[in-house]
Amino acid sequence: MRCLSLSLSLRLALLFAAITLITLGSLGLFLYLSLEKELTWRDDQTLRGRLERMEALLSQTDSVTALQEQPRLYANMLGNTENVLWVLDANGNVLIDINPPGLPVPHASHNTHIRFSAGEQPEPYRLARVAVVIRGQTLTLVAGRTLTERNRMLADYRATLAGALLLGTLVSAFMGWLVSHLGLRPVRRITRTIADIHTDTLGTRLSLSDQPPELQQLSARLNAMMERLEAGFDRLARFSEDLAHEMRTPLHTLIGQTQQSLSRPRNTADYRQLLLSNLEEHERLSRMINSMLFLARTEQSERTLTKETVDLNALTDNLFDYFQDIAEEQQMTLENKATDTLCASRKLVQRALANLLDNALRYGTPGGTIRVSSTRDDQTFVLKVFNTGNSIAPQHLPKLFDRFYRCDPSRQDASETGGLGLAIVAAIMAQHGGKAIIANAPGGVEASLVFPSA
């Protein structure tokens, strides 16, 4: 867990260092093993050559005894005190012994092929031996050399490699930190900009022109998120203001009527009239609260819809029966041209369609027509509610589904939804994965519920 607290620059520096350590370490190990192998091969070739020269010298000499009397002939080819040479008879007796380092005398060999061996006492060494027959006599020729100087050279080489590996790792770690530190400057710039954003500066946006291509998409997404947050805060602020205004009106009415009634004695009929008037305001508050609760439950994305096949023509007929009396008072004609079926929540679709019909009856032109129709294509299913009437100003269209929004603020809302009807429609459609649209149409206004095709 502590690794997670490291900065990204430090983690990249450690990653660079690890990669360098592995790469240079592998390369150094390969070079070291190659050098060691090459030195061993060269030593073996040198020992093989000495055995061959010693065999040739013995062949050219009358006897071993004559060779013993002239040690300079073979001593010169040893070169220095690191080299040894033995000539043994078949019983292992030493005939010629040149052993400056004091290595132990090996046993006689009966193998006519050169064999190599190594030892560690009294110091590391390597031997080559072979059995030869010269003038009917079997002799064992042994040539060798100590490895102290070679091992010292390899130790120095290892130390050099280790120093180079350490230095390379440190340089790589520093360069990795420097590169990542410089490369992450745009990220730190984004962080500082976002850290300076507060509720009163939600309009701040990240500049895309000075961002590298890898961060432009991130900056664009953050800007889009800020736009959504700003819009959400604006809606919340407007909702709070509208809610206070909507609740203040009936509360002021209740308080004013009650204070007026208590200002002087009243008869039973007056108090009855006061209670009836208060009841209307209480019902208005109740409708508003119920709509808000319904809207809150509908907007819960984790709620699972219970979908069923809905006969839209029958559903529209039922709603027309409910609104028939109101339509007759407005002298408005209801036309049901909805066809086909829809897989959706019957209760929610009925609520959305009822809100649109209620809105059309309240804002449609008396004596006009309200028509419900439906269309379907490969991508969507659209349920439409058209009412004759005046068109809506373009600046109001994008805001019609906001809570408590009115094109005419002076007009009070007496509907059952308490000013939240269209907001409920939008929430219902969002829960179905669709959308609600209101647009001007020839002769009136048309609201559309767009469902995705199953």
Secondary structure as GFF3:
##gff-version 3
##sequence-region A 1 454
A	DSSP	three_ten_helix	2	5	.	.	.	ID=ss1
A	DSSP	alpha_helix	8	60	.	.	.	ID=ss2
A	DSSP	alpha_helix	64	68	.	.	.	ID=ss3
A	DSSP	alpha_helix	72	75	.	.	.	ID=ss4
A	DSSP	three_ten_helix	76	78	.	.	.	ID=ss5
A	DSSP	beta_strand	83	88	.	.	.	ID=ss6
A	DSSP	beta_strand	94	98	.	.	.	ID=ss7
A	DSSP	beta_strand	115	119	.	.	.	ID=ss8
A	DSSP	beta_strand	125	134	.	.	.	ID=ss9
A	DSSP	beta_strand	137	146	.	.	.	ID=ss10
A	DSSP	alpha_helix	148	183	.	.	.	ID=ss11
A	DSSP	alpha_helix	185	195	.	.	.	ID=ss12
A	DSSP	three_ten_helix	199	201	.	.	.	ID=ss13
A	DSSP	alpha_helix	213	262	.	.	.	ID=ss14
A	DSSP	alpha_helix	268	298	.	.	.	ID=ss15
A	DSSP	beta_strand	308	311	.	.	.	ID=ss16
A	DSSP	alpha_helix	312	329	.	.	.	ID=ss17
A	DSSP	beta_strand	333	337	.	.	.	ID=ss18
A	DSSP	beta_strand	341	344	.	.	.	ID=ss19
A	DSSP	alpha_helix	346	363	.	.	.	ID=ss20
A	DSSP	beta_strand	369	376	.	.	.	ID=ss21
A	DSSP	beta_strand	380	388	.	.	.	ID=ss22
A	DSSP	three_ten_helix	397	399	.	.	.	ID=ss23
A	DSSP	alpha_helix	421	431	.	.	.	ID=ss24
A	DSSP	beta_strand	435	441	.	.	.	ID=ss25
A	DSSP	beta_strand	444	452	.	.	.	ID=ss26
###
